Amino acid sequence: MENWKNLFKIQDYRSEELKNKAASWNMAYSKDDTLGLEQQLSQFSLLKEGSHKISNILSEADSLANTFIFDNSQTVVAGNTIIHYKQSVCFISSTQLSLPHFIMEPEKFHHKILHWLGFKDIDFDDHPQFSDKYELRGEYKTVIEFFFDKKMLDFLASQPEIHMEGMNYYFIIYSKNNLYSPAQIMTLKKLAQMIFQLFLVKSKESLSIFDPIGT
């Protein structure tokens, strides 16, 4: 019982600290998912695996995008094992984006096994540093390759490993099982915003090159 009390104290302290930080950053704060983010992101692979709780939401909006940063608690059942993950997620929503659906995650040994079995990801022969670091996949290979140009590949290869998924107007980034401290939250936000700017340029360029996906 004492352990549970200590856990709740830690959670309450984090919530209070994030609430105070949000005020100093001119961001709105919500302890619970009153914005319906779980529903908005229901088609993303992160939210499809296991059960989830979204909390401690920081949000802001400008003329280009809505930005949300939140805690995601994830519970996954694998056989007789229950696995708990907690990660900070940054979600950017913008009608200026026109992203193909893609999933990018750090490449691990099980990905290499899948490659040996014939399941291929999207590799860039002229950028082995990125291709060795990340597993990138999605149905619209040509469009994904367009969005992941040299600027994007160079940038992602130079940063710490992250997970990222994009779809239409939305994309999210996070580091698996990494719950950022309040002092680190802005690092995640800045990283997402730099990626957003790169995607924004390519989205504008894509309008004159590709037909809308799904038509």
N, C-alpha and C positions, 0 to 999 in steps of 0.2 A: 504493500500500500504506500509506503514511504517513497519508493521509486516512482510510482505514478504521480504522487504529489510533486516530486522534484521535476518530473517531465513537464507537468502542466505549468509549473513556475517558469521553466525555461521557455516554453511556448508563449506564455503571457508576456514575459520580458521581451522576447523577440518582436511580438506584435506591437508592444508599446514603443519599442525603439524604432521600428519601421514607420509607425505612425508619426513619430516626431521627425524622423528624417524626411518623410514625404512632405511635411509642412515646410521644411527648410529648402527642399528642392522644387517647391511650387507644383507638387504632384498631388492628386487626390489619393485617398487611402480608403480601402474597405477590407475589413477583417475576413469577411465571407464572400462567396461568389455571387453577389447580388447583381453582377453585370451579365451573368449567363455565359461566361467564357468557356465552361466545359461543353456547353451545347454548341457554341461557335466552332470549337476545335474538335468536335466529335469524329470528324473524318480523318484526323491526323493519327498516324501510327502510335504516337506516344499515348494518346487517350484511348486507343483501342485495346491496349494490352493491360490486363488486370483492372483493378478498381482504383479510383482516384478521388482525391479531395484537393480543391484549389482554395487557397487562403492567402491572406496578407497581400492584397492586390494594390499595387501602385499604378497609377494611370495618368496620362497626359494626352492632349490633343493639340495639333496645329493644323495649318492649311493643307499639309501633305499627308499626314498619317495620324493614327491613334496608336499609342505605345502603352503596353501593359507589361508589368513585371510581377510575377507571383510565385508563391511557394506551391509546388506540386508534390503531394504525398501519394505514392503509388504502391499498391500491394499486388504482387504476382504470385500465383500458386503454381508450383512446378512439381507434379507428383505429390509426395507427402511433405514437401518443403514450402514454407511460406516466406517470401522474400519481400522486404520493405525497402523502398527507395524514397529519398527526399531530394528534390532538385529545384533550383531556381530557374525559371523559364522567362524569357523575354519574347513577347508576341507583338508583332507590328502588323497593323491592318491599314491598307491604303488602296483606294480605288485607282490610284496612279500606277499600280503594279498589274502585270499580266503574266504571272508566273506559271510555268508548267508544273505539274505535280512531280516533286522529286524528294528523295530521302538521302541525306548525307550523314554518315556516321564514321567514327574512327574504325579503320580496318583492323580486324582481329583474326586470330587463327582460324576460327570457324568460317569466316568469310573465304579464306584461302581454300579450305576444304570444299566449300560450295563451288568455287571456281574450278577446282580439279574435277568436280562432278558435272561441269558444263554450265553452271549458272554464272553468267557474266555480269559484271557491273560496267559502268562507263569509265574507261581509262583514257588518259590523254598522253599519247606517245611523246609529245614535246614538253610534257611537264611531269616527269616521273616522281618528283618530290611530292606533289599533291596526290598522284595515283597510288603511291606507296603508303601514304598517310590515311587516305579516306576511301571508303566504299560509297560510291555514288550511283544511284539507280533511279529509274523512272521510265514510263512508257514512251515518252516523246524524246527520244535520244537526241535528235538533231536540234530541237528547241533547247533542251537542257545544255547541250554543248555551246549553243549561242550565248546563253546567259552566264555560263561559267567560262568567260573569256580569260585572257592572260592576266588582266588586272585582278580579277576575282581569284584566280588560281594562285597567283603570287601572294595575294593578301591572306588567303586562308592557310596556305602552306607556312606562312610566317607566324601564325597565331597559335596559342595553345589549342589542343584538340577540343572540338565541340561537336554536338549533334545539331543538325539543322534539317528542317522540312518546310517546303513551300508548296502553295496551291492557290492559284488565281490571285486574289488580293491579299493573301495572308502568308506570313512565314514566322517560324519560331526558331529560337536557338536556345540551347542549354548544354550543360555538361552533366552527363549521367551521374546521378547520386551525389551531386555537388550542390549543397545548399549554401549559397553565398552569404557571408556575413553582411550586415547592413553597410559596413564600410566598403565592401566590395561590389555592392549592387550596381553602382554607377559604371564600373568597369564592364559589366555585362551589357548595360544599356548602350554605352558608347560603341561597343563592338557591333551590336545589332544595328545601330544607326549608320555606321560606316558601311555595313553590308547592304542596308537599305538604299543608300545613295548609289552604290554600284548597280543594284538591281533596278533602280529607278531609271538610270541612263539606258540600260538595255531594254527595259520595258517600252520606253519611248521609241527606241530604234526598231523594236520588233513590230510595231504597228504597220510599218511599210514593207515588212518582209514576210511575215507569217499570217495566214488566216487564223481567226480565233479558234483556239483548241476546242474540239467537240463539234465543229460545224462541218 
